[in-house]
Amino acid sequence: MPTFTSHDGTELAYRVQGEGEPLVCLAGGPMRDAGYLGDLGGLAAHRTLVLLDARGTGASAVPADPGTYRCDRQVGDVEALRAHLGLERIDLLGHSAGGNLAVLYAAAHPERIRSLVLVTSAGRALGVVTTDEEWDKAAEVFADRPWYPEARAALDALDADTPLRRVHEIAAPFGYGRWDAHAQEHAAAGGRETNWEGAPLYHGEGAYDPDATRRALGALSAPVLVVAGEHDAGPTPAKAAEAATCFPHAEVVVQPGAGHFPWVDDAEAFVRPVAAFLDPAVRTVTVDGVRLSCRVAGPEDARPVVLVHGRGENSGTWTEIVADLAADHRVYAVDLRGHGLSDRPGRYGFDDFRDELGGFLKALGLTGAGVVAHSMGAGAAYLLAQREPGLIGRLVLEEAPAFVPLDPQRPEAERPEGPLAFDWDIVPATDAQLNAPDPAWRAGASAITAPTLVLAGGPSSHVPQGELVRLADDIPGARLVAIDAGHLIHETRPAEFLAAIREFGI
């Protein structure tokens, strides 16, 4: 493991894993080896994680002065790590007790923070503390779990003489959304990964001055993401929201069903909002309670164009198209619900995608923008164009669904093995609508007033090309262009695709 020397001569270690720009990660516990963070549920696929072993934990040395275990006295360790890495500014993530250290560092060095992520972080540094009564009330969410009566009885039997290690063992089931074998293994590792002598000193007297910290944070211009677990008792989502008010630019994400270790409970649900937040090219918009991510490129004052992907795809499908359009457009490539870095709410259909695309355009003030949409996204776009004339400026429908009953109908699809880049529930939901679409969807094509270009992929496409011809006939003034490329015209023949949409006026 790489090491560096901190300000007081203590040699500290850190581990590095992943790809992309560095993300400095501070472990909780307090005083737990950073190994329990793992790859943070797969976040290492998006960023290079720099996981610091706090002094006296993991491979880091025990300091000469045990008093330096106190949280505020470890701020210098974070600054020494930043200097060692040669970074002018850092993206910083703190979990649980480590969130206090991250906050104190941000208050002491606001100019060094590029972004800050606080994951189920105790708010002592901000004076936002969960009382015993609040913790007990929040823990009742688990009252119907089979393990609850025994765990609750053990919790109620705790007293001031109970060793800290035993307290953590008893409270462990309440820290996870699901107390399954994976969670139990993760919790059990805490016994051997924690510096139990140093842990009581971390929050020691004098560690925090909440009023001074809040004042200092007024100078923090960096964005802050506060991640809470829906079932976490400390902090509860309400406490996390209260802590967020201490920062000039903060947003809160509550992970459904998660406890204190959200990446253990549902890795994908944890990674999506954090990865989106950390990517400077990504913006997030909440539409009807669903967080949508979109990649943004091009001059801010240029003509806007919105790119909408097909089923199972995401904003990345438009990479080559974005590179061209961003020269003279402000490009917004959205991830629809259930795709990419957007939320997976479990409710899907062309009508749902239609409504959220409309909400997305309105939330970003993009009324009148051009919309270029493929396949499933094209279906959503032309349903929106007929429902809300005037919302879309110019409309490009690439290989749009016909919305006529399929014959033969699609059989029940079988889910592929392994993880997917989208929510599989989308497939049966949209297949059912393709087999028996609402008749009003196709009939409403005549209500579209936006200038429309229909792109057809030719005989190698699975979409009936005759239906695309009829769709272009049904939309007043629509133009039809065929490019012999199959269903993915924009990927297979990007130059011809771009030529067609630019000639159309995009």
N, C-alpha and C positions, 0 to 999 in steps of 0.2 A: 504493500500500500504506500502511496506517496505521503510524504510528511513535510511539515514546515515548522519553523520555530516562532512561537507567539511572543508577544511583547515582554513577557516576564521570563523568557527562556524555556518555557515548557514546550516540549516537542509534541505536536498534534498531528493526527493522521486523518486522512479522508479517502474515500473510495470514489471511483469514477465509473459510471456506466451510462451507455446510451449514445444518441446521435443528436447533433444540433448544437445550438448555443447553450452555454452553461446555465444551470439552475442550481444555486446553492441551497441545500436543504438542511434544516436544523431539527434534530430529533427531540422528542418529548421524553416522557417518563414520570418525573424528571430524571435526568442522568441515566438515560438508557442508550446503549450502543445503537448507532444509526442503522445497523443491519436489519432491524425490524421494519424499516421503511421499504426494504426490498427495492423493486423498480417502480414503486408507487403505482402498482396496478397496470403497468405498461406505459407510464408517462415517459419512460426512457426512450420510447420509439419516437418521441417528439422533441425531447431535449436531452442534453448531456447532464445527468444528475451528478452533482458534487456533494456527496453525503459526508458531512463532518462528524467525526467521533468527538464529542465534547471531552474536555480534559477529564482524565480519570475514567473514561469509558472506552470500550473496544480496544483499538490499537494505540490510542493516545496515552501519553504518559500521565502519571499521577503528579500533580503539582506539589511544589515544596510547601506552599501555603494552602491548607484546606479551605480557608476563607474565600479563595478564588473560585470555589464551586458556586458561589452566589450568582444569581442570574445577571445582575448588572455588571458584575466583574468579568463576565465572559463576553461582553460586547467587544472588548479589544481582540478577542480571538477571531471573531467574525471579520473585523477590519484587517487583521493580519492575514487571514485567508484571502480576502479580496486583493490585497497588495501582492501576495504570493502568486495569485492567478494572473496578475497583470491586467485586471479589469478596471476600467474607469468607473463603470456603474454595474450593479449586479441585479439580476432577478433573484429574489429571495423567497423561500418557502419555509414556514415554520409550522410544525405539528404540535398540538396540545401545549405542554409546558414550553416547548421550543418556540411557540408563537410569541410568548412573552419576550424571549431574547430577540426575536425578529423585530418586534415592536420597539424595544429599547434601542436596537441598532438603527432602525429607521428614524427614531427621534434624535439620536446623536449624530447621525450622518445622512440627513435627508437627501443631500445632493448625490449620494452614492447609490440610491435606490432607483432602478429602472421600473420595476414592478414588484409588488408584494402580495404573496398568497398566504393566508392564515387558514389552516385546516383544523377544524374542531378545536380551536385554540382557547385555552383558559385565558381570561381577560384580566388577570391580576394587575398587569402593568398599566391597564387603563382604568382600574377601579371598578370593573364590571365583573362582579363575583357572584357565583351561584351559591345560594345558601343551602344548608342541609335540608331545610324544608322543601325548597324548590327541587333539589336533587331527588328526594324521596317521592315527591309528587310525579316528577317526570318518569321515574323508574317504573311507575305503575303501568306503563304501556305494555310491560312484559308479563302482566299478571296472569294471562292465559297460557303462558308457556309452561311446559311440564317441570322445568327446572326451577321455576320461580319460588314456590313455597320454601324449599330448603335454602336457596340462596338468600331469600328475604330474611329468614330466621337468623342465618349466620350474620347478615349485615346488621340486623337489629341488636345482635349480641356484642358488637364491637364496642370497645371502650378505649380510654386514653392509653392504656398499657399494651394494646394490641400492636405487635411489631408491624412496621410499615409494609414489609414484604407480605405479611399475612393479609393486611388490609387490601392490597392490590389483588391477591388471589381470590378473596371473597367477592370483590367488586367486579372481577373480570367478566362474568356473564352479562353484566349490564352494559358493557362497552361495545357490544357487537349487535348488528341488526339480526343476525342469526347465530345462535350459539351451537354451531355445528362442529364437526371434527376439524375443519380448516381453522375456524376461529379459536377453538380450544388449543390447537397446536401453536398458533400465533401468540396467544396469551401466555401459554406455558413458557415460551422462550424468554419472556420478560424476567422471569426469576433469575436466569443466569446472565442476562444481558444488562442488568441494571446495577449501578454502583449504589448499593443500599446505604453505605455510610455517607456518601455525598448527597444523596437525594434530599434529606431533610434540610440541608444547608442551601439548596437552590433557591427556595422561596424565603430565605431567612430575613430577619429584621433588617430593614434598611435597603432591601433589594429594589423596592418600588416607591416612586413618588408620582402617583397617577396624575395629579394636577399639572405638575411640571411636564410630564410626558405628553399630555393632551395639548398643552400650549406649544411644545416643540413640534408636534405633528402638524401644526398649522402651516409649516414650511414645506410639507411633503407634497410635491406636485405629481408624484407617480401614482398610477392607478393601483387600487387595492381590491383583491378578491377575498371575500370571507366565505369559507365553505363550512356549512353546518350539516350534521346528520339529523334526519327527521326524528330519530329515536334516541339521540344523544341526550343524556341528562346533564352533562356539564362540558361545554355550554349547551343549553337548549337553543333551538333556533331563535327564540325571542331574545336571549342574551347575546347571541351572535349578531343579531340585527342591531341591538343596542351598541355593541362594540363598534360596528361599522360606522356609526354616526360620529365617531371620534376622528375619522379621516376625511379630508376634503373631497376625495374622489374614490368612493368605495361602492361595491355592489356585493350582494349576498346571494349565494346559491345554497338551497337546502336540498340535499340528496335524499330522495324518497327511500324509506326503509332502512337507512343507514344509521349506524351508531357512531362511536368515537373513532373508529378506524375505517372510514368509508371506502378506501381502496381495497380493503379486505372483503367488505360486504358485497360490493359490486364494482369491480375494477373499471369496466367500460363506462358506467355512469359517473364515476369519479373523473376519469381521464378526459372525457369530452369537454366539459366546461373549463377545466383547468388548462388543457392544451389550447382551446380557443382563446382564452384570456391572455395566455402568454405569447400568442402569435401576433405580432404587430400588424400583420396584413389582414387579420380577421376582426370583424365586428360582430357583436351579438345583439339581437333584437328579440324582445319577448312579445309574442302574439298570442293572446288568449291563454296566458300562463305557460306557453311552450317557448323555450329558448331556441332561437334559430341563429346559426352562425352563417356568416357570408364573408367571402374573400373580396377585398376592395382594392382596386388598382386604378391608376390614371389620375390626371389633374382634377382637383376638387371642383374647379369651375367649368369642366368640360361637360358635354351632353351626356346624360346618364343612360346606361343600358343595363338591363337585368338579364342574367343568364340562369336558366332553370333546367336542371338535369333530369334524366330519366330514372326509372326504377332501378334500384340497386347501385346507382352511381352517386356522385357527390360533386361538389364544386371543382374538384381536381380534374374532372373530365374536360374542363374548358381551358386547361392551361395554355395550349397553343393559341386558342382563339383570344384569350385574355391578353396574351403578349402582343398581339396585333392591335386589338381594339383599344387597349389602354394608351396608345399613342395619341388618340384624339377623343377618347371617351372616358367618363368616370364609370368604371365597370363594377357591377355588384354580382358576384357569382354565389348564389344562395345554396345552402344545404337545407332541403326540405325536411320536415319532421321524420324521424326514424333513419336519417341518412347522415353520413359524415360526422361532424362535431355537434350537430343539433340534438335536442332531446328526443327520447323515444317514449312518447306518452302512451302507446298501446292502442290508439284509435286512429285508423287509417282509412282513406277512401279518396277518390277524386274530388269529392265535394269538400273534404277536409283540407286537401292540398290547395284547392281553389280559394277557400276562405282565408287560409294563412298566407297565401301569396298576396291576396288583396290587403291583408293586415300589414304585411311586410312593406309593401309599396307605400302605404299610408304612414306607417311609423317612421320611415326614412324620408318622407316628403317627396316621393318619386312619382307623384301623379303626372301622367303624360310621358313617362319614360318609355323608351323602346324595350320590348320584352322578346328575347330569343329563347325558345323553349323546345326541349327534345322529349319525344315519346310521352311517358307519364306526365312529365312537367308540361308538355304541350297540351295535353288533355286538360290539366288544371288551368292553364293560361287561357284556353279558348272558352272554357266555362266561365272564367272570370270576365273575359271581354264581353260575353253576351249578357252577364248579370249586371255589370257596372260599366256601361258605355262611357267613354271619356277617361277612364282610369288609366288605360294603356294607350301610349302614343302610336307606335308602329309595332306590329305583331308578326313574329316569325314562328311558324309551326313546323318543326322538323319531325317528320315521321310520326305525326299525331295519331292517337287511337281513333278508330272510325266511329266508335260508340253506336254500332249496330250489333244486334245479337250474333254471337259467333256460332258458326256452323261448319265443322263440328266444334263443340264447346271445349274449352281447356279442361283437361282432367285435373284432379287434385295434385298439386305440386309436392314433391318430396324434398324436405330440407336437406341441403348438403351437410356433410360432416364438417366439424370444426367451427371456429369463430367466423363471423361474417362482418362485413363493413357496414351493414345496414340491419334493420330489424326485420327478421323473416316474416313477422305477422303482416307486413305490407303485402306480401305475395298473395296469400289466400284472399285477403280483403279486396285487393284490386282485381284479381282474377274473377271473383264473383261478380264484380261490377262490369267487367268486360264481357262476361258470358251473358249477362242480362242487364244491360245499361238502362238507366232511366230514359224513356223515349224523348223526354223534353230536352235532354242534352243535345242530341243531334238536331232536333227541330229548332232549337234556339240559335243555331249557327247563323240564321238569317238576321238575327238581332245585332250581330257584331258590326260596329261602325268603324273600328280602327282599321287603317290600311293594313292588309294582311298578305303575307307571303307564305305559301304552303310548299315545303320542300319534301320531295319524294325520293326514296333511295333506290328505286328501280327493282328489277325482278329478283335480285338476291335478298331483298328485304322480306321479313315475315309479315309485314303489314300489307294487306291487300291494296295494291296500287290503284285499282279502280275506285276504291272508297276514298282515296285521297283526291282523286280527280273530282269525284262528286262533292267532297267537302269544299274544295276550292270553288266549285260552282254554287254551293249553297251560301257561301259568305259573300256578301255584296262587294264587288270590285276586287275580289282576291285574285292573286297571281299564283300560278303553279309553275315550279321549276323542278325538273327531274335531274338528279345527279346519280349516275350508276355507281353507287358506293355501298349499298346495303343499308342497314338500319342506322349505323353510326356514321352519318355523313361527315359530321364535324371532326371526327377523329380519323376516318379513313381517307377523306379528301378535304383536308382543312383549307387548302388554297382555293379550291373551287367553292367551298362553303362560304368563305370570307368574301370572295368575289360576288357571290349571289346576294348576300345580305347587304353588302355595301352598295351594290348597284340598286338595291331596293330602297336605300335611304337610311340604313342603320349607320 
